Amino acid sequence: MPEPGRLAINRCFRNLMFPIRLANNLLQLKFKNAGIETLRFGVNTTIGVLGFGDPARSYFNLNPCKEDFGQTLGRYGIGGGFHIVLPVFGPSNLRDAIGKVPDYFLNPINYIEDGYAAIGVNAFDRENYGSLHIGEYEAIQKDALDFYILMRDSYEQNRKMRIKE
């Protein structure tokens, strides 16, 4: 599929993740960000045709406020714990791995009644996302002296920065 189509599909899936972002913004008492997320969802679902477009960003300059439960736990002082590399999910730490559980229950895709269809939709989302980032892994890997340490440290630094926001 041409890249514009894959980008539109990616935007649609990100739009569906609204409950995760909203709940975690509210739990972190980031009420302005929760309002922005609600506006983004409303605009992108209606004007953006189910989220395939992102008029909230392009016309109204409303950028997403990406929050997850791992960040919420970090915001309340829970440390990251040891580093984990989860199959399929990639690098993480103990706090963020535990944080994936509540996020799972907030993900509307996981409420598709047909189990095979839910797995298929999730696999399609992962495959589409991966198709937009082809070559990034190899580019990072070829320049690293110790790839594991690079990934671990960059993951931890990124999470600390996102929690401080």
Sequence and secondary structure as in RCSB ss.txt:
>XXXX:A:sequence
MPEPGRLAINRCFRNLMFPIRLANNLLQLKFKNAGIETLRFGVNTTIGVLGFGDPARSYFNLNPCKEDFGQTLGR
YGIGGGFHIVLPVFGPSNLRDAIGKVPDYFLNPINYIEDGYAAIGVNAFDRENYGSLHIGEYEAIQKDALDFYIL
MRDSYEQNRKMRIKE
>XXXX:A:secstr
  HHHHHHHHHHHHHHTHHHHHHHHHHTT HHHHHHHHHHHHHHHHTTTTTTS HHHHTT        HHHHHHH
TT    SEEEETTTEEEEHHHHHHHHHHHHH GGGG SSHHHHHHHHHHHHHHHHHTTTTHHHHHHHH SSHHHH
HHHHHHHHHHHHHH 
